[in-house]
Amino acid sequence: MQLDGVLFFPVTPFDTDGNIAFDVLAEHVKHGVSAGPGAVFVACGTGEFHALELGEFERAVAVAVEATGGRVPVFAGAGGSVASTKQFVRAAERAGADGILLLPPYLVTNPAAGLVRYVAEVAAATELPIIVYQRNNARFTPETAVEVASIPNVVGLKDGLGDLDQMQRIVLSVRAVLDKPFQFFNGLPTAEMTQLAYRAIGVELYSSAVFCFAPEISLGFYQALRSGDTALVNRFLFEFYKPLVELRDQVPGYAVALVKAAVRANGLEVGGVRPPLVDPSEEHVAALEKIIAAGKALLA
């Protein structure tokens, strides 16, 4: 399975009682898929995987699969301890997911060799394709990245560290020895800001949180990037993405909370975020709306 295009990471809507609003999730996914993403990644970082219990996770994945209707692949998040990760992977299988985004194990600081064991044990528990997410305490060396990439059902590596020197060595090492299709992804928050640099080291794919609330902006940037329209790319970066990142960085967790606020501002009641995240202040929401308006003005 080879992915292409902008990757859509929907939020997980909650109602006023704090429960998942599954009907709103279906509407959110259908609207996103109609805009033409390359894949849907449900209940991942933007979807607050960390705050979901197993039963609601499984139903959320099933709702996303049904709403997508087979038009693009659906990947589901999974991570944590080996035992709980296997439970979430099996739940994603039952729900009809096409693949797994394997998030880092929690809390522990682990050697790279232990991380290889973690991926191998999870991969052995499923036949689903797995994209491994490198970030936080999940850090690979070029050698261990080759080991992980060589696991039969591991099909990709998503980078959330931003160490381009290390990532270049990983890309070169994996491509030198692997004899199967394998893809690399830019998984930094607001990945558009760094995608020019990632493209230069051979990483073409990236996740777009902006696609959740303004797919037209996300796709406009993507098309400018693909066509080599450097002037327009730089305008998007300076007039929209840079202010968005500066606002995002004011409060930890805003990489999720601001996205959710922007979806609400578009009229879809997805609720707030679950603890330990916090919702944006009114002042920050107002600033966000101005930033989005500036981004949409560029589409003219």
N, C-alpha and C positions, 0 to 999 in steps of 0.2 A: 504494500500500500504506500503510494507516494503522494504526499500532500503538496498543494500549490495554492497560492493566493493568500489573502489576509485571513488569519485564524481568529475565530470569534470565541471569546470567553464570557459567557453570560453571567450575570449576577444571580444570586439565589434570593427571590423575593420572600419577604416575611409579612404576615398580616399584623393587625393591631394587637393580637395576643402573643405574637412572637413565633407563631407556627409558619411553616413554609406555605406560601400561597401558590399551590401547584397550577391553578388555572392561569395565574399571572405569569408564572414561569413558561407555560406553554405559549402564551401570547408573545412573550419576550423572545423566545427562541424562534417562533415562526416569523416574526418581524425581522430578526437578524438574518435568518436563512434566506428570506426573500431578497435581501440586499446582495447576496452572492459571495459568502465567505468560502474559504477553502475547506474548513472543517469547524465543528463545534466542540469546544472543550468545556464540559459541564462539571460543576462542583469541583472546580480547581481553586487556584488562589483567589481570583476575582469572585468566584462563587462561594467563598468562605468555607472551603472543605474542613478547615480546622474546627469549625463550630457545628458541624453536622453529626448526628448520630446515625448508626448503620441503617435503620429502617427508613428514615426520611431521605438519606442519601440514595438508597436503591430506588425509591419511588421517583426522586428527582431525575435520576438518570433515565428511568423508563419514560417519564414525561418528555424529556428532551429528545429521546430516540423517536417517540411517536410524533412529536411536533416537527422533527426534521424530515420524517417521511422518506428516509433513504436518499435524500438529495445530495448530502455530503456525509462523510464519516463523523461519528460521535465518539470522542474520547472522554473518559471519566477520570477524575483525580483519585489517587490512593496514596497513603503514606502513613508514617508513624512506626509503631513496633512491627516486627515481622509478622507476629500473629494477627494483629488487627489489620495490617495491610492486606494480608491474604483474605481476610473476611470481606474487606471492601472490594477487592478484586473479584471475588466470587459473586458478590452482590451486583457489581457492574456487568458481569457476564450474564447473570439471570435477567438483568434489565435490558439486555440487548446492545450494550456498548460495542463499538468496533475496535476499541483500543484503550490503553491505560496511559495516563501521565503519572509517572511514579515520582512522588514528592519525597523530600528528605526524611530520614528518621528523626524523631524529635529529641531534643535536649542533649543527648550524649555527643561528646566529641569523639570521633572515630578515626582510626587510621584508614588509609585508602583501601588497603586489603580487606578490612572489615566491611567497607562499603560495597566492594565487589561481592562479598558473601551475601550481603543484604539483597542486592539486585538479583543475584543468582537464585536465592531461595524463593523470592517473590515470582520470578519468571518461571520457575519450575512448577508453580502452582496454577498456571494458566497457559492457554494457547493464544491468548490475545496478544497483538502487537503492543510493545511497551516503548514509550519515549521516556528516557531517564532525565530528571530535572536536576542539574548541578547548581546548587545555591546553598547559602548558609553553611551548615556543617557537612554538606555533601559536596566534597571537592575531590576531583580526580586528577591524577597525574596522566601524562600521555600514555604511559604503560598500562595503568589500570583502566583508562578509557578504552584502550584496545581490547582488554579482557572483557569488559562489559559489552562493548559493541559486538564482540564475537559470539555472545549468547544468542542462540537462533532466533528467538522472538523479540529481541531488543532491536528496534528499527530506527532509533533516533536519540540524539542527545540535545537537550535544551540548556542553554547557559544563562544563569542568572547571577554570575559573579562579576563579569565585566573586565576580567583580566585578559586583554586581547593577546598579549604575548603568549600566555599559557594556552589560550584557546586556539591560537594559530598552530601551536605545536600539537595539540590534540587533533585538530582537523587533519594536519599533514600525516600524523602517525596512523590514524584510523584509516584514512584513504589509501595509505601505502600498502596495507595488509588485508583489508576487507574485500571479500569477493561476493558481497550481496548488496542490494540497495540499502542505503543508510543516509539519513538526513540530519542536518544540524539546524538549530533554532536559536534565535536571539530571544531570551526570556527575561531581559531586564525590564523593570517597571517603565512604562511609557517608552517602549522599545524603539519607536520611530526616531527618538533623539540620537540613538547610537547606530541606527541601521546602516548609514553610509559607511561607518567603520567596519561593521560586521560583514557587509557585502565585500569589502576589500580583502577579507581573509577567507572568503568562500562560504559565508553563512547567509543564505538567501532568504530564509523563512523567519518570521517573527510573529509574536502574539500582539494583538492590538486591543487594549482595553477601551480605546476610543471608539472602536467599532460597536461597543455596547450601546452607546448613546448618540453617536453621530457617525453612522457608517459611511455617509457621503463624504465626510472629511477624511476618514480613514482610507477610503478607496481613492479619493482624489490625491492624497499623498502617495499612496502605493503606485498609482498610475504614473505620476510625475517621476517617481523613483525609477520605475521600470523603463520609462521612455527616455530617461537621461535628461529630463528638464531640470537642470540644476538650479536655475533661477527660481522656479516655482517651489522646488523642494526647500530651498533656503528660506523662502517667504513663509511656507508652512512652519518650518522649524522656528523662525524668529517671532512670527506674529501669533502663532497658536501653541505649538508644543513647548517652547521655552517658558512662556508665562504659565502654562498648565503645570509643568514640572516644578516651577518655583512655588506655586500654590500648594502642590502636592507635598512638597518637602517641609512645609510649615508644621505639620502634625504627623507623627508616626501612624501608619495605617490608612492615611488618606489615599494611598494607591487603590484601595478598595472603596472607602467611604465616599470619596469624591465621584467615583464612577457611578455609584448607586444614586447619589444626589442628582447627578446629571440625567440619569434615566428617569427619576421622579420628575425632574423639571420638564421632561418631554411629555409628561402626562400619564406615564405608566406607574401605578402605585406599587412600587416594589418594597416599600417599608424602609426601615433603617438597618443598621448593621448590628450583629450580635456582639456581646462582650468577648474579648477585651478591646474591640475596636470602638470608636466613638464617631457619631455623625458630625458633619461639618457645621460650623456656626452659620448664622444667617449672613454675616458679613462675608464669609468665604463662599457661600452659595451664590451670593450676588456677584462676587468677583468671577466665579466659575461661569456664570451665565454670560458675562461680558466676553470672556475668553472664547466661549463656544460661538458667540455671534461673530467675533473676529475671524474664527476659522471658517465659518460658513460664507463670510464675505469673500474669502479667497477663491471660492468655487466659481464665482462669476467670471 
